[in-house]
């Protein structure tokens, strides 16, 4: 039983370390006002290489992104959003130390 607890704790530490390495960014979003807009941005954005998670909050007009790699991944988000008729402006990008 003790060995299972040890393995569980080791996995929790790995997950915590991986979470700390995730980079985050926030975009201001203009023009997207409905759930169809949200779905389109989230669906297309999650298919960009390097994007780990993407969430659109239509009430605050923000796009929250977790990504890996360089910040050039973020230009892909802006491009996708502009192609479907909206505007996303990078507000903040945070890289863990």
N, C-alpha and C positions, 0 to 999 in steps of 0.2 A: 504494500500500500504506500509506503514511503517513497518508493521509486516513482510511482505515478504522480505523486505530489511534486517531486523534484522536476520531472519532465514538464509538468504543467507550469511551474514557476519559470523554467527556462524559456518556454514558448511565450509566456507573458512578457518577459524581458525583451525577447527578440521583437515582439510586436511593438513594444514601447519605443525601442530604438528606431525601428522603421518609421514609426509615426513622427518621431522627432526630426527625421531627415526629409520629410515632405515639405515641399515649398508651396506657399499659398499666394493667391492673388485675388484682388477684388476689382471688378469692372463696374463702371456706371453704365447703365443700359437705357437707351432712348428708343421709344417707338413701340416696344413690345408691351402689350396691354392685356393679352388674354392667355388662356392655358394652351392654345394651339401654338402661340409664339414661344412659350416656355418649352413645350415639348420639342419643337423643331430645334431650338438652340441647344437644349440638353442632349438630344439624340445625336445631332451632328457633332457637337463639341466633344462628346465622350469618345468619338471615333478618331480623334486627332491623336497621333502618336505622341506619347509623353503625358497626356492628360489622364490622371488617376481618378478624379472625381470632379463633377461640375454640377452646380445647383443654381437655378435661377429663382430669385425672389421677386415676383412681379409687383408686390406691394411696395417694396423699397426701391425697385428698379436697379437691382444689383445682381451681378453674376459672381458667384464664389467658385474658385478653381483651386484644386490641389493637383500639382504636376511634378514631374521629374525631368531632369535635364536642364538645358539652358533656358533663359527667358525668351528665346526665339519661339518657343512653343506657344507663348502667349499671343504672338502676332497671328497665329492660326485661328485663335478665338475671335479676334477682331475681324479677320477676313471672312470667316464663316458668318458672323453676325451681319456684316455689311452686305454679303451676297444675298441674304434672305430679306434685306430691306430695313435693317435696324442699325443702330450705332452703339458700339461698345468702346468705352474709353478706359484705359487702365488707370485705376485710382491708386492702388497700392499693391506692391509685390513684396513678400516677406520671405527671406531665405534664412533657414536655421543656421546658427553658428556652430 
